[in-house]
Amino acid sequence: MKKVLFFLVAAVCMQLTVAQKPNSKFGGVQIGTITYSYRDMPDQSLEGILNYIVQSGISSVELMGGAVEQYAGIPRGRNEMRQWRTTVSMKKFKEIKKMFNSKGVKIHILKLGDAGWSDEEIDYAFKVCKTLGAKGISMEINDLAAKRMAPFAEKHKLYVILHNHGQPGYEPNFSFDNILAHGERLMLNFDAGHYYGSTGLDPCDLIKRLNNRIVSLHLKDKTGPQSTPKDSNRPFGEGETPVVEMLQLIQKEKWPIFCDIELEYRIPEGSDPVKEVIKCVEYCRAALVK
């Protein structure tokens, strides 16, 4: 009888644990966030950031590399950093993957690395990425980064996922196509908010044309370039960016594109980033689940 009771209690506890894990895949579309969204929260340790993700109901993230390296024990000095990156064991990074998996959070992108790093450091970034189970590393989009990183993406059979700011509207010669042409494993972390805010163009049109080169979107709601104030961050549903239309397009076409909330609007008094990310998640859920 005691054994039966023990297993019943264990089963209930297991069900509670599973139930507590977040699930932010709605109507076939994976909603996530970039951990930059929590930059103003008090605990910036990796454990603290993971707790904020879970509290937000998020089950998939683009993980910023700073907290990852701090958890793994990176030293402070630049020369010491470079030496550490080329010799460090993957043990701590395996711990990180296990820690995130235990909470029900998948790391789909790692934001780590720079085109100015040495070859050995770039190899390290990809090694960490693979250890964490991510699809690739993300960095800012430019021609130099694309040329420099394309051979490494091929070498490691992972993606380099390039993130735009306002270049499509503010740089006359900017071209996603020209940059992507430098390598087949160069992909986009398409910031649809920055795109709309700087150009006023419908991001759905670009998503339709380049969907096979887009790993993820950064979701935010902004005003357009002709508005007052122009190119300005707003809470979801209060700007002009077609967030709902983008989500429903991806849902309709069943494209495997991660849709990541990037919280950039000003936090209202009495709130905090976790509460605001929860609002953004609910906004996305409502657009995808009828």
N, C-alpha and C positions, 0 to 999 in steps of 0.2 A: 504493500500500500504506500509506504514511504517513497519507494522508487517511482511508482506511478505519479504520485504528487510532485516529486522532484521534476520529472520530465514534463508534466503539465505546466509547472511554473516556468521551466526553462523555455518551453515552446511559446508561452505568452510573452516572456521577456524578449525572445527573438523576434516575434511579430511586432512588438513595440519598437524595437531597434530599427527594423526594416521600415516601419511606418514613419519613423522620424527622419529618414533620409529624404532629402529634397528631390523633387522631380519637376523640372521646368521645361519639359518637352510637351508642347501643346499642339494638338492637331497635326502631329508629324513634324513640327518645326522646333528645333532646339534653341531655346532662349538661354543665353548665358550673360556674363558680364566680363569686363576687363577689371582686374583688381585695382586699377587706378581709381575706380569709383569710390573706393574706401580710403582714399588718401587723407581725409580729414578726421578719420576715426582715431581714437586715442591709442589703441594697441596696434602697432605696426609690425609686430612679430608675425612670422608665418602662421603660427597657431592662431593668433588673434584674427588675422585676415581670413583664415579658413572658417573660423566661427562666424564671422560676419557674412560670408558667402552662404553658409547653411541657414543662418537666421533669415536671410533674404529669400530662401526657398529656391536657390540656384543650384543646378546640378552639373554645370559645365562652365569652365572659365578659360579666359586668356590670362595667364599668370605672369605678372611682372617679375623680372629676374632678381631685383634687389633683395627682397625678403628671402628668396630661395638661396642666394649665395650667402647671406648672413646666417641662415639656419645651418648651412654646410660649413661655416667657420672661416669665411674669407678674411684675410688680414686687411689692414687699412692702407698701407703704403702702395703706390702705383707699381713699383717694381716687384714688391712682395705679392701683389695681386696677380700679376702676370705669371710669376713663377708658380704660385699656388694653382692657378687655372690649368697649367700644363702638367701638373703632377698629382692633383687631388684624386682620391678614390671616389668611386660612384656610390659608396655605401650610404652616405647621408641622403643622396638624391633618391636612392631606392626607398629609404625611409619616408621621404616626402610623398612619393607615389602611393605607398602603402597607407600613409596617414590620410591623404585625400580620398583614396578609394574607400577607406573604412567609414568615411562620412558621406559617401555617395556622390562625390564630386569628381568629375572627369577633367583633366587638364588637356584641353584640345590645342592650345597654342602656348608657347613660351616666348615671352618678350625678353630676349637676352642676346647680346652680341652687337657688334658694330662693324661697319665696313673698314674702319680704321684699325681694328684689332690685328694682331699678328696671325699668321696662318694657324699656329698652334692653338691660339686662343679661340679662333673660329671653330676649329675642330672640336675643342672642348665644349663650346656652346651647343653644337649638334649632338655631341655625346650625351650631354645633360638632357637635351630635348628627347632623344630616343629613350633614355632611362625613365623619364617621366611619362612616356607614352603619348607625347604630343605629336601633331602632324607636321609641325615645323616651327621655325623661329620667326618672330615678327620684328620689323624695324621700319624706320621712316623711308618713304619712297623718294628715290632720286636715281639719276642715270648712273652715277658712280657706284652706289650700293648695288644696283642691279648687275653691273658688269663684274664687280668684285665677288659677289656672293653666288652667282649662277654656277660656277664650277664646283663650289663646295656643296651646293644643294644636290647636284648630280652625284658627287662623290659619296654623300651620306644617304642618298635616296630619300630625302626629306624636302619639305618646302621652305623657301624663303617667302614670307608673307608680308607684302609691302603696304604700309599704311599712309594714306594721303591726309593732308590738312586742306588748306584752301588753294593749293596749286592749280587745280583745274580752272578756277576763275581768275586767279591773280597772276599766273605765269603764262604769258601769251603762247609760248611754244611747248607747253606741257602736253604730253600725250601718254595715256596709259598703254596704248598699243606699242609705241616705240620702246618703252621700258620693258614691257613683258616680252618683247621680241628677243631680248638678250638670253633667254633660257626657258626651257619648257617647265622647269620646276619653280619658276618665279610666279607667284600668285598674288592675289590682292586681299588685303584686309580693307575692304572698301568702306570708308567713313562716309556714309550717305548724308549725314547731317552737314559735315563740312562741305561736301560736294554741292548740296542744295544751297547752303548759306552763301557760297561764293559765286555760284553760277546762276541760280534760279531755275536750273534744268531739272526735269523729273528724273530722279535716280533709278526709277523702274526701267527706263529705256536703256540705261547703261547695264543694269543687272541682266536684262534680257539678252543683250549683245555679248556680254563677257561672263555669263554665269559659270562657264566651265573653267574660268580662271579666278573665281572668287571662292576663297575658303571661308571667309567670315565678313559680316557687316559690323560696323560700329553704329549702333542705333542712338540717335539723339534727335530732338525736335528743335529746329531753328527757324528764325525768320529768314526771308530771302534778301538778295542784294538791293532790291528796290524798296524795302520796307524801312520804317523808322521805329526803333533803331534797326539797322541792317545787320544781317549775319549774326544774330544774337540768340543765345541759348534760352530755351523755354522748357518748363515742365511738359511732359508728354501730353499731347492733345491741345496745347496752348500755342504752339508754333505753326509753321506752314509746311514743314517737311512731311511728305506722304508716308508716314510710318506704317499705318494700317495697310495701305495699298501694297507696300513692299512686302510685308509679312504675308499677306494673302496671296501675292504673286508667287512667292517661294513655296507656300503651301500648295497652291494649285498645280504648280509645275513639278512638285516633289524634288526640288533641287536640294542637295545635301550641304546647304550653306548655314553655318552657325550665325545666329543673330545675337550679338553681344551688346548689352546696354553699357553705354559709357556716360556716367553721370557727370555732367558739367554745368548744369544750371545752378543758380544760387540756392542754397538750402534755406527753406523758410524757417523763421524763428520758431523754436520749440521742436524742430524736427532734427534729423541727422541722416547721414548717407544711407544707413541700412533701411530706415523707414522710407526714404525716397526711392531706393532701388526696389523695395517691395511694391510701391505704387507703380513703378515702371513695368515690373513683371506682370502685375495684374492688368495693366493697360494692354500689354502684348497678349496675355491669355484671352482677354475679352475679344480681341481681334481675330483670334484663331479658333476659339471654341464657341460654337453656336448652341 
